[in-house]
Amino acid sequence: MAAVIILTCCMISTWMERYVTSSPYQQTLKQLGLDYFEQQRYDEAYRLFVALDHLGYPPEWCLHYQIQCLFRLHRLQQAIQHCRYAINRQPLGRWYLALLDLHLHIGQHDLALSIVRTAVTLLDQSDPDWDDLSWKEQWLLQQQSTTWPVAQDFVGLLPCELVTKVFQQLALPDLARCTTVSRAWYQFIHTTPLLWQHMTIQTYQPRLHASTLKLYLKRLQGTPLLSLRVRTHLDGNNLLSLLCQTNCSQLSVIELLGPYYATGYHTTTKFHKIVSLASTSLRELKIGSSSFRLNEIFALVTQHCPNLELLSVYDCFTSLGSSLPNANLHHLDPGANQRLELFGQFVSPAFLEYLRQFDKQPRLKQLSLTRVHGLTILPLALILLSSPNLYSLTLDACLVNIIPVINILLRACSGLRHFFYHRNQFSALPLTSYAAEDSYNDLSSWPILSPVVEPPKLDCLAQGWKYLVLRETRVLNDALLHYLLRRSYPTIEHLDLQGHHKLTDQALLRSLPRAPMASLRHCVLSQCINLTEYGLCTFLEQCSDLRVLHLAGLSAVTDRVLQVIARRCVFLLELNLSHCRSISDQGLRSFIDALLYAKRAQSLPLHLKDIQLVQTNISLDCFSRVMAHIQRDGV
């Protein structure tokens, strides 16, 4: 059976590959791009070659023409970046020759000689361009001895403070590479601890060896490490051991997004030691591993890091209060999980009384919890009620439904302005499929006026949002959205309501006459399938400052909607029309023409940065013409 499945997958893969390489979209884009290239319309040709690359056409062909277009547009640095990308992807002589010619055109002869030497060393003599590279090397060596000016080393000429500032602008791999330039550079970099106080370890290699880390940290020579960002796979236990031997008394940033750890007491002890050493200096902590527990991390930073401003935790477990002495949160409020699913409810007085014995985190401004396994409402409530000054909250792949979260936020975090919520697809279904769903259509019948506990402030969400993302909550409807936005229509800048089938036109139009969304710049209404053409047109008439608009999957998006967007949203840069099958070729062409005319009238750049047209009914010719107006890499 397994053999049959593998054979079937191979056949499907082969068929898809043949289909992609013979796609009429690719052939149409290719021919139009070549026509523009011959007509010296290099900016439009470049955009089409990038789109062709995204559609799966052989990347070597696409990269060749992209580099040619960039060279003719005098975007030499971008052309150099494309060459280096091609070399990293597939080191061929043609890419080394292109990179060599670009550096010679700029006048960087020393760098050109270094590149050609690297190419001759790495490439096999069977490469068709190897002879040309070898000849170039000999020619450059002759030029070096006769016409090149003698280079002067700035390390010996400039003041030490200025040289240090220059090297501090480099990323860690580039700084390490600079030690091979000359003996003077090697000596200066190795004997200047200030260059190693901010470490960002980010590499695409599978693993970074512990000896390399030890070497980097040793160059501090006892000077305090100020920030550490690790975004690659490495042995986290070795890293923690090395940090325990390093001066971390002034460590302000800890970001451990790639290391893997062996579970056990020693791992937790080392991490606790590092955080306690950083103590009041720590401002930012980002960590993710199943070896740690959310409540343990929060209890640790509450005890040792009163100045912490950002906490980001992902892919860990919740200890359900076991890290706190003599306490089990669910015993304090046995029915909380079910009760808080009803809008307007709150935690028990016993829970609030228990919470008073713990210190708060008054300076914590940003909290991000992503894929926290086993998370329930009470551990989350403990964290939110202990962070009264939160400005930004992210709950991604959250196992707690949105209604309990809102119930807590109604009494906590009065300064919250940024809120991101995405429901975990494996979380328990909300109780609000509601038997009481009819009561959601009448705000006066909601139990918000009779909470379990009467707090000092009934509603901490009374002030306006700036950033609100609520994705696939399953319970968001017109009345609840209006309640959340009732004070935010003039202030909201980013609104994402993706995947809410219960929303209708009333969600968009209820307060527009009194408070239009004049500040809205980013709006996502994808998969809100109950919106109508009238609702979209009326809403977009009031949103003249939009930069990003996503309407994927909406049958209500018609040519009329596109005309409203073109007329009113002249600052638009990104538009997603995927799976919008009600738009026509003529409507899309008219939209592009009208939008460019409106941009030209206000002296704005005449392009879009992106437009998504996946699974639409437009023709190949229309698709190609649209792609020529999409900005790619600033071109």
Legacy VTK file of the C-alpha trace (Angstrom):
# vtk DataFile Version 3.0
C-alpha trace
ASCII
DATASET POLYDATA
POINTS 635 float
0.000 0.000 0.000
2.823 2.399 0.895
4.504 1.714 -2.447
1.286 2.552 -4.287
0.955 5.844 -2.378
4.588 6.798 -3.108
4.158 5.922 -6.800
0.963 7.973 -6.987
2.664 10.967 -5.347
5.568 10.730 -7.810
3.153 10.641 -10.758
1.240 13.655 -9.417
4.499 15.535 -8.819
5.688 14.795 -12.363
2.361 15.913 -13.816
2.397 19.132 -11.788
5.956 19.883 -12.901
5.004 19.430 -16.544
1.915 21.557 -16.065
3.862 24.365 -14.403
6.618 24.492 -17.030
4.061 24.550 -19.840
1.664 26.932 -18.093
0.157 29.449 -20.527
0.548 32.097 -17.819
4.306 31.566 -17.884
4.587 31.689 -21.660
2.487 34.849 -21.858
4.482 36.605 -19.125
7.770 35.503 -20.677
6.929 36.843 -24.121
5.566 40.125 -22.800
8.633 40.548 -20.579
10.980 39.990 -23.526
8.988 42.495 -25.586
9.309 45.123 -22.852
13.035 44.335 -22.542
13.588 44.923 -26.268
11.566 48.146 -26.029
13.872 49.276 -23.170
10.953 49.348 -20.712
13.177 47.724 -18.142
11.114 48.491 -15.032
8.022 46.749 -16.424
10.136 43.911 -17.808
11.749 43.375 -14.403
8.356 43.136 -12.708
7.224 40.495 -15.180
10.403 38.442 -14.784
9.929 38.462 -10.986
6.297 37.376 -11.406
7.478 34.654 -13.767
9.916 33.432 -11.125
7.078 33.281 -8.573
5.060 31.136 -11.001
7.787 28.489 -11.062
9.616 29.245 -14.309
13.295 28.100 -14.287
14.944 30.574 -11.880
18.272 30.710 -13.773
16.553 32.247 -16.792
14.534 34.663 -14.646
17.559 35.752 -12.588
19.609 36.412 -15.724
17.069 38.875 -17.090
16.381 40.408 -13.682
20.090 41.224 -13.330
20.190 42.648 -16.862
17.194 44.895 -16.133
18.649 46.123 -12.838
21.968 46.923 -14.528
20.245 48.973 -17.215
18.175 50.760 -14.564
21.459 51.665 -12.773
20.388 49.732 -9.664
23.815 48.197 -9.274
23.613 47.269 -5.596
20.383 45.359 -6.188
21.981 43.605 -9.150
24.926 42.628 -6.930
22.516 41.216 -4.337
20.783 39.155 -7.029
24.140 37.786 -8.189
25.122 36.797 -4.666
21.730 35.140 -4.170
22.251 33.165 -7.388
25.757 32.114 -6.270
24.482 30.935 -2.883
21.696 29.036 -4.602
23.821 27.451 -7.333
27.486 28.494 -7.718
28.045 28.740 -11.460
30.667 30.593 -13.456
28.080 32.777 -15.197
26.995 34.300 -11.877
30.592 34.953 -10.801
31.261 36.668 -14.131
28.166 38.850 -13.758
29.157 39.805 -10.198
32.728 40.489 -11.327
31.585 42.820 -14.120
29.311 44.743 -11.742
32.122 45.399 -9.260
34.462 46.443 -12.078
31.790 48.831 -13.347
31.617 50.434 -9.886
35.413 50.559 -9.689
35.867 48.066 -6.840
38.919 46.327 -8.319
40.190 44.735 -5.110
36.806 43.158 -4.440
36.573 42.001 -8.054
39.958 40.269 -7.739
38.842 38.584 -4.518
35.671 37.325 -6.223
37.445 35.915 -9.251
40.024 34.167 -7.060
37.209 32.574 -5.061
35.494 31.456 -8.266
38.638 29.911 -9.760
39.292 28.070 -6.504
35.775 26.713 -5.979
34.627 25.926 -9.506
35.585 22.875 -11.483
37.464 23.334 -14.742
34.550 21.670 -16.533
32.446 24.786 -15.909
31.892 26.469 -19.317
32.961 29.861 -17.923
36.064 28.676 -16.089
38.468 29.781 -18.860
36.956 33.284 -18.908
37.313 33.533 -15.136
40.932 32.380 -15.290
41.704 34.979 -17.967
39.974 37.683 -15.891
42.139 36.768 -12.909
45.350 37.179 -14.919
44.128 40.475 -16.375
43.211 41.851 -12.939
46.608 40.878 -11.523
48.325 42.775 -14.336
46.107 45.814 -13.782
46.801 45.704 -10.056
50.532 46.038 -10.560
50.302 48.914 -13.047
47.242 51.134 -12.675
45.456 50.543 -9.354
45.869 53.169 -6.640
47.432 51.967 -3.412
44.648 51.304 -0.895
44.975 52.852 2.565
43.712 51.075 5.675
41.280 53.319 7.562
41.946 51.404 10.804
45.320 53.098 11.116
44.125 56.508 9.926
40.887 57.224 11.800
40.402 57.697 15.562
39.716 54.543 17.542
36.210 55.689 18.553
35.207 56.275 14.929
36.600 52.919 13.753
34.687 51.208 16.562
31.464 52.913 15.462
32.037 51.688 11.894
32.554 48.063 12.923
29.578 48.174 15.299
27.301 48.595 12.293
28.205 45.112 11.035
26.313 41.916 11.738
28.167 39.258 13.692
29.067 37.021 10.681
30.388 40.048 8.776
32.409 41.151 11.791
33.968 37.699 12.072
34.732 37.750 8.340
36.481 41.107 8.674
39.159 39.483 10.835
40.527 37.848 7.658
41.041 41.133 5.764
44.357 42.160 7.277
46.487 41.756 10.374
45.536 45.256 11.541
41.821 44.455 11.285
42.319 41.127 13.042
44.169 42.772 15.909
41.679 45.613 16.287
38.549 43.420 16.226
39.970 40.827 18.614
41.131 43.378 21.165
38.029 45.609 21.204
35.402 44.111 23.548
32.879 46.830 22.671
32.390 45.184 19.269
31.108 41.976 20.897
28.641 43.391 23.410
25.685 43.044 21.036
25.500 39.546 19.532
22.973 38.436 16.921
23.627 34.845 15.891
21.610 34.113 12.786
22.813 31.530 10.295
21.210 29.165 7.823
23.594 26.372 8.710
21.996 23.401 10.507
24.011 23.921 13.665
26.477 26.337 15.222
29.246 24.652 17.182
29.679 25.429 20.874
33.359 26.258 20.377
32.405 29.134 18.046
30.062 30.554 20.665
32.730 30.209 23.315
35.205 32.064 21.096
32.776 34.948 20.512
31.950 35.316 24.213
35.618 35.081 25.202
36.362 38.219 23.184
34.304 40.229 25.675
37.246 39.906 28.098
34.958 40.417 31.087
33.059 43.340 29.555
29.292 43.025 30.168
27.230 41.426 27.418
24.448 43.887 26.530
22.219 41.919 24.152
22.032 38.372 22.825
19.806 37.289 19.939
20.026 33.652 18.822
17.906 32.725 15.793
19.453 29.451 14.726
19.526 25.823 15.810
22.141 25.071 18.424
22.555 23.255 21.715
20.713 25.428 24.209
22.256 23.703 27.220
25.779 24.591 26.087
24.635 28.134 25.383
23.178 28.522 28.879
26.357 27.096 30.424
28.488 29.616 28.522
26.218 32.492 29.535
26.526 31.475 33.186
30.284 32.049 32.826
29.789 35.443 31.126
29.204 38.849 32.667
25.413 39.233 32.200
24.892 41.946 34.798
23.860 44.495 32.138
22.107 42.144 29.727
19.055 44.007 28.405
17.911 41.694 25.586
17.633 37.890 25.614
16.210 36.348 22.453
16.481 32.552 22.164
14.326 31.597 19.166
16.283 28.660 17.783
18.107 26.639 20.456
16.910 23.216 21.540
17.211 22.130 25.160
17.375 18.891 27.068
14.585 18.853 29.619
15.670 18.691 33.201
16.407 20.523 36.395
19.821 21.829 35.275
18.399 23.576 32.190
15.820 25.452 34.259
18.394 26.313 36.932
20.818 27.798 34.403
18.093 29.870 32.778
16.932 31.161 36.161
20.506 32.116 37.030
20.968 34.120 33.824
17.686 35.997 34.266
18.455 36.742 37.908
21.920 38.011 36.913
20.395 40.363 34.343
17.807 41.433 36.934
16.836 45.104 36.589
18.776 45.503 33.319
16.557 43.098 31.376
14.120 44.906 29.076
13.277 42.258 26.482
12.881 38.478 26.779
11.920 36.174 23.903
12.084 32.429 24.419
10.422 29.299 23.118
10.931 25.693 24.156
8.940 22.844 25.639
11.581 22.691 28.385
10.116 25.810 29.993
6.745 26.574 31.542
4.822 29.783 30.979
3.896 30.387 34.604
7.438 29.669 35.755
8.816 32.205 33.290
6.293 34.839 34.336
6.895 34.224 38.052
10.650 34.481 37.436
10.543 37.818 35.599
8.015 39.211 38.083
10.409 38.443 40.918
13.713 39.500 39.323
12.969 41.819 36.357
10.793 44.783 37.376
11.893 46.788 34.313
10.909 44.168 31.727
9.028 45.792 28.832
8.614 42.949 26.330
7.894 39.255 26.986
7.430 36.790 24.124
6.896 33.078 24.827
6.079 30.407 22.262
5.879 26.622 21.921
5.960 25.964 25.648
3.592 24.371 28.156
1.521 25.919 30.930
2.347 24.735 34.420
-1.196 25.539 35.623
0.049 27.299 38.721
2.323 24.529 39.959
5.273 26.941 40.004
3.468 29.092 42.553
3.679 27.866 46.157
0.715 26.003 47.654
-1.660 27.000 44.899
-3.737 25.455 42.164
-5.563 28.131 40.246
-8.500 25.928 39.287
-9.213 25.134 42.940
-9.568 28.859 43.587
-12.290 29.207 40.940
-13.656 25.745 40.020
-16.258 26.837 37.448
-14.246 29.551 35.743
-13.625 27.745 32.448
-17.344 27.359 31.757
-18.577 30.577 33.368
-16.159 32.872 31.548
-17.408 31.574 28.190
-20.454 33.806 28.804
-19.923 37.448 27.985
-19.640 39.758 30.998
-18.572 37.168 33.581
-15.422 37.461 35.682
-13.188 35.460 38.008
-14.192 34.706 41.593
-13.375 36.939 44.592
-11.115 34.161 45.940
-9.005 34.347 42.786
-8.666 38.129 43.065
-7.774 37.880 46.740
-5.107 35.286 45.957
-3.712 37.514 43.210
-3.070 40.409 45.614
-0.200 38.593 47.310
1.942 38.641 44.159
3.944 41.486 42.671
2.746 43.054 39.447
4.696 43.777 36.301
4.052 47.533 35.982
6.453 48.240 33.101
5.477 45.321 30.860
4.201 46.906 27.625
4.234 44.039 25.123
3.169 40.435 25.733
3.149 37.724 23.060
1.993 34.140 23.692
2.182 31.818 20.688
1.234 28.135 20.658
1.238 27.786 24.446
0.105 24.204 25.005
-2.415 23.534 27.743
-3.249 27.201 28.210
-6.552 27.862 29.984
-8.232 31.064 31.026
-7.075 31.219 34.672
-3.293 31.182 34.016
-3.899 33.737 31.280
-6.038 35.838 33.627
-3.289 35.763 36.267
-0.788 37.142 33.746
-3.110 39.821 32.338
-4.310 41.024 35.730
-0.668 41.253 36.852
0.255 43.427 33.837
-1.918 46.529 34.210
0.011 48.698 31.738
0.064 46.413 28.700
0.025 48.282 25.393
0.256 45.312 23.003
-1.099 41.765 23.441
-0.618 38.882 20.985
-2.397 35.542 21.445
-1.512 33.440 18.401
-2.847 29.895 18.002
-4.597 30.478 21.314
-6.418 27.611 23.034
-8.575 30.039 25.031
-11.655 31.274 23.191
-12.120 34.975 22.532
-15.064 35.595 24.920
-13.128 34.637 28.099
-10.221 36.794 26.923
-12.510 39.788 26.388
-14.082 39.222 29.806
-10.650 39.571 31.421
-9.623 42.542 29.267
-12.788 44.386 30.288
-11.291 44.642 33.790
-7.559 44.673 33.015
-4.997 46.421 30.797
-6.710 49.797 30.442
-3.897 51.041 28.196
-4.189 48.210 25.657
-4.176 49.529 22.075
-2.767 46.618 20.049
-4.530 43.251 20.237
-3.849 40.217 18.025
-5.952 37.094 18.505
-5.948 33.954 16.345
-7.875 30.979 17.621
-6.169 27.581 17.667
-8.091 25.244 15.372
-7.735 22.433 17.928
-9.179 24.393 20.847
-12.548 23.495 22.349
-15.526 24.972 20.530
-16.965 28.077 22.212
-20.147 27.652 24.200
-21.499 30.546 22.178
-22.630 28.635 19.195
-24.992 30.043 21.475
-28.218 28.693 22.646
-28.461 32.335 23.674
-27.251 33.602 20.306
-30.379 35.699 19.843
-29.414 37.722 22.893
-26.190 38.747 21.130
-28.230 40.886 18.793
-29.331 43.097 21.692
-26.557 44.630 23.781
-28.946 45.455 26.602
-29.604 41.767 27.278
-25.948 40.842 27.705
-24.928 40.032 31.299
-22.182 42.653 31.320
-24.130 44.715 33.849
-24.178 41.885 36.378
-20.629 40.515 36.663
-19.621 38.065 39.345
-17.320 40.711 40.814
-17.934 44.437 40.564
-14.485 45.872 39.728
-13.483 49.528 40.125
-13.561 49.977 36.351
-16.340 48.232 34.531
-14.811 48.553 31.086
-11.082 48.995 30.444
-11.633 48.784 26.671
-13.461 52.101 26.589
-10.552 53.871 24.866
-9.771 53.459 21.197
-7.884 50.622 19.505
-5.133 51.309 17.006
-4.420 47.712 16.013
-7.068 44.975 16.260
-6.744 41.489 14.743
-9.461 38.906 15.451
-9.113 35.840 13.228
-11.484 32.890 13.015
-12.968 33.279 16.485
-16.231 31.489 15.488
-18.322 33.777 17.698
-17.666 37.312 16.440
-20.854 38.889 15.086
-22.088 42.391 14.303
-23.118 43.319 17.842
-19.938 42.109 19.538
-17.708 43.798 16.949
-19.627 47.061 17.327
-19.201 46.833 21.096
-15.436 46.343 20.758
-15.077 49.177 18.231
-17.600 51.620 19.668
-14.853 54.057 20.785
-12.329 53.123 18.092
-13.855 54.130 14.763
-11.823 57.376 14.543
-8.583 55.823 15.886
-8.330 52.326 14.388
-5.431 51.995 11.918
-5.188 48.216 11.460
-8.322 46.022 11.406
-8.162 42.308 10.552
-11.412 40.300 10.702
-10.409 37.321 8.568
-12.667 34.277 8.568
-15.822 35.541 10.318
-18.868 34.154 8.536
-21.337 35.792 10.944
-20.385 39.360 10.079
-22.762 41.265 7.811
-22.902 44.785 6.387
-24.086 46.072 9.762
-20.644 45.333 11.208
-19.131 47.859 8.774
-21.892 50.436 8.500
-23.342 50.708 11.994
-21.381 53.778 13.101
-19.945 55.165 9.853
-22.309 58.173 9.663
-21.210 59.335 13.129
-17.584 58.155 13.170
-16.007 57.144 9.832
-12.776 55.158 9.948
-10.637 58.045 8.767
-7.392 56.583 10.168
-7.783 53.041 8.784
-4.743 52.025 6.723
-4.764 48.227 6.858
-8.028 46.297 6.480
-8.541 42.528 6.099
-12.058 41.235 5.387
-11.070 37.940 3.745
-13.591 35.084 4.084
-16.279 37.345 5.588
-18.698 35.796 3.114
-21.904 37.526 4.263
-20.750 40.987 3.205
-22.523 42.445 0.170
-21.508 44.711 -2.693
-23.480 47.593 -1.192
-21.834 47.154 2.207
-18.323 47.060 0.746
-18.885 50.115 -1.471
-20.380 52.168 1.358
-17.602 51.157 3.736
-14.763 51.846 1.281
-16.176 55.279 0.454
-15.245 56.267 4.027
-11.728 54.731 4.018
-9.684 57.106 1.899
-6.388 56.428 3.707
-6.150 52.673 3.027
-2.738 51.230 2.113
-3.501 47.506 2.404
-6.842 45.852 1.593
-7.548 42.094 1.616
-10.879 40.916 0.191
-9.988 37.301 -0.631
-12.870 34.871 -1.033
-15.653 37.482 -1.273
-18.196 36.978 -4.051
-19.421 40.512 -3.294
-16.261 41.997 -4.840
-17.424 43.183 -8.272
-16.252 45.686 -10.867
-18.245 48.359 -9.044
-16.324 47.694 -5.823
-13.045 47.988 -7.744
-14.094 51.365 -9.131
-14.858 52.631 -5.627
-11.429 51.439 -4.464
-9.700 53.164 -7.389
-11.567 56.431 -6.816
-11.355 56.634 -3.019
-8.251 54.630 -1.997
-5.583 56.502 -3.941
-2.849 55.580 -1.417
-3.467 51.840 -1.901
-0.297 49.736 -2.201
-1.468 46.156 -1.654
-4.704 44.455 -2.742
-5.722 40.809 -2.318
-8.484 39.639 -4.685
-7.793 35.893 -4.521
-10.876 33.723 -5.142
-12.917 36.796 -6.116
-14.667 35.347 -9.169
-17.096 38.211 -9.765
-14.539 40.589 -11.307
-14.038 40.838 -15.077
-11.112 41.693 -17.338
-12.644 45.045 -18.221
-13.300 45.840 -14.569
-9.715 45.038 -13.566
-8.229 47.067 -16.445
-10.474 49.998 -15.581
-9.425 49.691 -11.950
-5.717 49.876 -12.829
-6.244 52.829 -15.188
-8.433 54.722 -12.711
-6.082 54.097 -9.796
-3.031 55.255 -11.767
-4.942 58.356 -12.906
-5.903 59.171 -9.310
-2.317 58.629 -8.118
-0.965 60.826 -10.901
-3.412 63.592 -9.991
-1.981 63.662 -6.448
1.664 63.209 -7.543
1.920 59.751 -5.955
4.112 56.842 -7.181
2.365 55.181 -10.130
2.422 51.569 -8.980
1.090 48.937 -6.613
3.405 46.871 -4.449
1.293 43.721 -4.671
-1.981 42.425 -6.037
-3.115 38.831 -5.490
-5.280 37.258 -8.217
-5.167 33.553 -7.333
-8.189 31.561 -8.571
-9.903 34.420 -10.386
-11.557 34.378 -13.813
-9.416 37.000 -15.541
-7.677 36.225 -18.838
-3.971 35.655 -19.457
-3.567 38.953 -21.272
-5.214 40.927 -18.468
-3.126 39.106 -15.852
0.094 39.957 -17.707
-0.800 43.629 -18.053
-1.629 43.878 -14.366
1.669 42.244 -13.343
3.565 44.938 -15.269
2.200 47.540 -12.819
3.211 45.701 -9.623
6.324 47.096 -7.966
9.015 44.486 -7.321
11.984 45.174 -5.034
11.478 48.906 -5.367
11.421 48.775 -9.198
LINES 1 636
635 0 1 2 3 4 5 6 7 8 9 10 11 12 13 14 15 16 17 18 19 20 21 22 23 24 25 26 27 28 29 30 31 32 33 34 35 36 37 38 39 40 41 42 43 44 45 46 47 48 49 50 51 52 53 54 55 56 57 58 59 60 61 62 63 64 65 66 67 68 69 70 71 72 73 74 75 76 77 78 79 80 81 82 83 84 85 86 87 88 89 90 91 92 93 94 95 96 97 98 99 100 101 102 103 104 105 106 107 108 109 110 111 112 113 114 115 116 117 118 119 120 121 122 123 124 125 126 127 128 129 130 131 132 133 134 135 136 137 138 139 140 141 142 143 144 145 146 147 148 149 150 151 152 153 154 155 156 157 158 159 160 161 162 163 164 165 166 167 168 169 170 171 172 173 174 175 176 177 178 179 180 181 182 183 184 185 186 187 188 189 190 191 192 193 194 195 196 197 198 199 200 201 202 203 204 205 206 207 208 209 210 211 212 213 214 215 216 217 218 219 220 221 222 223 224 225 226 227 228 229 230 231 232 233 234 235 236 237 238 239 240 241 242 243 244 245 246 247 248 249 250 251 252 253 254 255 256 257 258 259 260 261 262 263 264 265 266 267 268 269 270 271 272 273 274 275 276 277 278 279 280 281 282 283 284 285 286 287 288 289 290 291 292 293 294 295 296 297 298 299 300 301 302 303 304 305 306 307 308 309 310 311 312 313 314 315 316 317 318 319 320 321 322 323 324 325 326 327 328 329 330 331 332 333 334 335 336 337 338 339 340 341 342 343 344 345 346 347 348 349 350 351 352 353 354 355 356 357 358 359 360 361 362 363 364 365 366 367 368 369 370 371 372 373 374 375 376 377 378 379 380 381 382 383 384 385 386 387 388 389 390 391 392 393 394 395 396 397 398 399 400 401 402 403 404 405 406 407 408 409 410 411 412 413 414 415 416 417 418 419 420 421 422 423 424 425 426 427 428 429 430 431 432 433 434 435 436 437 438 439 440 441 442 443 444 445 446 447 448 449 450 451 452 453 454 455 456 457 458 459 460 461 462 463 464 465 466 467 468 469 470 471 472 473 474 475 476 477 478 479 480 481 482 483 484 485 486 487 488 489 490 491 492 493 494 495 496 497 498 499 500 501 502 503 504 505 506 507 508 509 510 511 512 513 514 515 516 517 518 519 520 521 522 523 524 525 526 527 528 529 530 531 532 533 534 535 536 537 538 539 540 541 542 543 544 545 546 547 548 549 550 551 552 553 554 555 556 557 558 559 560 561 562 563 564 565 566 567 568 569 570 571 572 573 574 575 576 577 578 579 580 581 582 583 584 585 586 587 588 589 590 591 592 593 594 595 596 597 598 599 600 601 602 603 604 605 606 607 608 609 610 611 612 613 614 615 616 617 618 619 620 621 622 623 624 625 626 627 628 629 630 631 632 633 634
